[in-house]
Amino acid sequence: MAKPRQGKARVKVTKTGKKVSYGQAGKAKDGGPRVKPGTSKGDAYCARSDGQMKKHPKAAKNPNSPLRLSRKRWRCSGTKSK
């Protein structure tokens, strides 16, 4: 099992063996989980990261980029979190 880099929450090992760490580690201020899909916080993240998808087309096309993996974890569809 691969271990994420310091400060990162998760890691994905690609077919080529490359390790991609993504997501902020730790808990939210209230002590709950940091990622809460379907909430207003999730909608805000998805709207922000949608702008990053437009700004960084290379990362947007790569399914193993930290940006795409984080959006998947937040269950983003466009600018909304489901």
PyMOL commands that set and color helices and strands:
alter all, ss='L'
color gray80, all
select helices_A, chain A and resi 40-55+57-61+66-73
alter helices_A, ss='H'
color red, helices_A
select strands_A, chain A and resi 8-13+19-24+76-77+80-81
alter strands_A, ss='S'
color yellow, strands_A
deselect
rebuild
show_as cartoon
